[in-house]
Amino acid sequence: MMTSDFFSRRPPNDVIVNAILSLNGEITSNMRAVFIGYSTRNMKFHFVVYKEPSKDDEESAEIIAVNFFSGHFEKLETLEIKFIISVGLFKDLDHLDFVLFHRKEYYTKE
């Protein structure tokens, strides 16, 4: 069941669509997930990766941000790109306002 808190933090649909389109062809094998945070003039892209980001990971993240910026109609004051190195459980991560991408992962009990 969706809570009202979910909808109060969720970015507008046009922002979500633009962000999803920005990912096209830029997800690397090191990227586990991509989360966004959005307010009227500020955008955050958090890339969850398995290990230290490579130059390819950094370049792809920058391309995603540029793609988003070029398709966004409102002027942004900040556009943040952050890498989070984590092999922990997906549920334990800060998802910001919206999950754009999440790689399917299988967990086993030990």
SULRAKA-V894311 format. One record per residue. N is the residue number from 1. RES is the residue in three letters. PHI is phi in whole degrees, -180 to 180 (999 if undefined). OMEGA is omega in radians with two decimals (none if undefined). NEAR is the number of other ideal C-beta (glycine too) atoms within 12 Angstrom. Layout:
n=N res=RES phi=PHI omega=OMEGA near=NEAR
n=N res=RES phi=PHI omega=OMEGA near=NEAR
This chain:
n=1 res=MET phi=999 omega=3.12 near=6
n=2 res=MET phi=-78 omega=3.12 near=9
n=3 res=THR phi=-101 omega=3.12 near=9
n=4 res=SER phi=-65 omega=3.09 near=9
n=5 res=ASP phi=-62 omega=3.10 near=10
n=6 res=PHE phi=-58 omega=-3.09 near=14
n=7 res=PHE phi=-73 omega=3.14 near=14
n=8 res=SER phi=-73 omega=-3.14 near=11
n=9 res=ARG phi=-95 omega=-3.05 near=21
n=10 res=ARG phi=-68 omega=3.10 near=22
n=11 res=PRO phi=-65 omega=3.08 near=31
n=12 res=PRO phi=-60 omega=-3.09 near=21
n=13 res=ASN phi=-56 omega=-3.12 near=13
n=14 res=ASP phi=-65 omega=3.09 near=16
n=15 res=VAL phi=-69 omega=3.13 near=32
n=16 res=ILE phi=-63 omega=-3.14 near=25
n=17 res=VAL phi=-61 omega=3.13 near=19
n=18 res=ASN phi=-61 omega=-3.14 near=29
n=19 res=ALA phi=-66 omega=3.12 near=38
n=20 res=ILE phi=-64 omega=3.11 near=24
n=21 res=LEU phi=-63 omega=-3.14 near=19
n=22 res=SER phi=-66 omega=-3.13 near=33
n=23 res=LEU phi=-76 omega=-2.98 near=31
n=24 res=ASN phi=-48 omega=3.07 near=18
n=25 res=GLY phi=77 omega=-3.04 near=11
n=26 res=GLU phi=-114 omega=3.10 near=30
n=27 res=ILE phi=-76 omega=3.14 near=26
n=28 res=THR phi=-97 omega=-3.12 near=28
n=29 res=SER phi=-68 omega=3.12 near=15
n=30 res=ASN phi=-83 omega=-3.07 near=28
n=31 res=MET phi=-84 omega=3.10 near=33
n=32 res=ARG phi=-89 omega=-3.06 near=31
n=33 res=ALA phi=-159 omega=3.03 near=35
n=34 res=VAL phi=-133 omega=3.11 near=40
n=35 res=PHE phi=-114 omega=3.05 near=34
n=36 res=ILE phi=-125 omega=2.96 near=40
n=37 res=GLY phi=-123 omega=-3.06 near=27
n=38 res=TYR phi=-142 omega=2.87 near=32
n=39 res=SER phi=-134 omega=-2.98 near=21
n=40 res=THR phi=-47 omega=-3.07 near=15
n=41 res=ARG phi=-121 omega=-3.07 near=14
n=42 res=ASN phi=-136 omega=-3.13 near=21
n=43 res=MET phi=-134 omega=3.08 near=39
n=44 res=LYS phi=-124 omega=2.96 near=31
n=45 res=PHE phi=-115 omega=3.05 near=43
n=46 res=HIS phi=-112 omega=-3.13 near=35
n=47 res=PHE phi=-105 omega=3.10 near=41
n=48 res=VAL phi=-91 omega=-3.08 near=37
n=49 res=VAL phi=-124 omega=3.13 near=29
n=50 res=TYR phi=-73 omega=-3.07 near=22
n=51 res=LYS phi=-144 omega=-3.14 near=17
n=52 res=GLU phi=-47 omega=-3.11 near=13
n=53 res=PRO phi=-64 omega=3.09 near=26
n=54 res=SER phi=-84 omega=3.06 near=18
n=55 res=LYS phi=-60 omega=3.10 near=12
n=56 res=ASP phi=-64 omega=3.10 near=17
n=57 res=ASP phi=-62 omega=-3.14 near=29
n=58 res=GLU phi=-64 omega=3.12 near=23
n=59 res=GLU phi=-64 omega=3.12 near=17
n=60 res=SER phi=-63 omega=3.11 near=31
n=61 res=ALA phi=-62 omega=3.10 near=35
n=62 res=GLU phi=-65 omega=3.11 near=22
n=63 res=ILE phi=-64 omega=3.11 near=24
n=64 res=ILE phi=-60 omega=3.13 near=36
n=65 res=ALA phi=-64 omega=3.12 near=32
n=66 res=VAL phi=-65 omega=3.10 near=20
n=67 res=ASN phi=-59 omega=3.12 near=24
n=68 res=PHE phi=-63 omega=-3.09 near=37
n=69 res=PHE phi=-58 omega=-3.10 near=25
n=70 res=SER phi=-70 omega=3.14 near=15
n=71 res=GLY phi=-100 omega=-3.11 near=23
n=72 res=HIS phi=-94 omega=-3.01 near=28
n=73 res=PHE phi=-90 omega=3.12 near=13
n=74 res=GLU phi=-99 omega=3.12 near=20
n=75 res=LYS phi=-69 omega=3.09 near=12
n=76 res=LEU phi=-101 omega=3.04 near=24
n=77 res=GLU phi=-85 omega=3.13 near=12
n=78 res=THR phi=-137 omega=3.02 near=18
n=79 res=LEU phi=-138 omega=-3.02 near=29
n=80 res=GLU phi=-100 omega=3.01 near=23
n=81 res=ILE phi=-119 omega=-3.12 near=29
n=82 res=LYS phi=-137 omega=3.05 near=24
n=83 res=PHE phi=-105 omega=3.09 near=28
n=84 res=ILE phi=-121 omega=3.12 near=31
n=85 res=ILE phi=-87 omega=-3.09 near=19
n=86 res=SER phi=-157 omega=2.99 near=24
n=87 res=VAL phi=-118 omega=3.13 near=17
n=88 res=GLY phi=-74 omega=-3.13 near=16
n=89 res=LEU phi=-68 omega=-3.13 near=15
n=90 res=PHE phi=-58 omega=-3.09 near=22
n=91 res=LYS phi=-65 omega=-3.11 near=13
n=92 res=ASP phi=-89 omega=-3.11 near=13
n=93 res=LEU phi=-91 omega=3.05 near=23
n=94 res=ASP phi=-81 omega=-3.07 near=20
n=95 res=HIS phi=-84 omega=-3.05 near=24
n=96 res=LEU phi=55 omega=-3.09 near=28
n=97 res=ASP phi=-98 omega=-3.04 near=27
n=98 res=PHE phi=-160 omega=3.08 near=30
n=99 res=VAL phi=-97 omega=3.12 near=29
n=100 res=LEU phi=-84 omega=-3.04 near=36
n=101 res=PHE phi=-149 omega=3.04 near=29
n=102 res=HIS phi=-147 omega=3.12 near=21
n=103 res=ARG phi=-72 omega=3.10 near=20
n=104 res=LYS phi=-69 omega=-3.12 near=9
n=105 res=GLU phi=-132 omega=-3.14 near=17
n=106 res=TYR phi=-109 omega=3.12 near=8
n=107 res=TYR phi=-112 omega=3.09 near=12
n=108 res=THR phi=-120 omega=3.08 near=6
n=109 res=LYS phi=-80 omega=3.13 near=4
n=110 res=GLU phi=-103 omega=none near=3
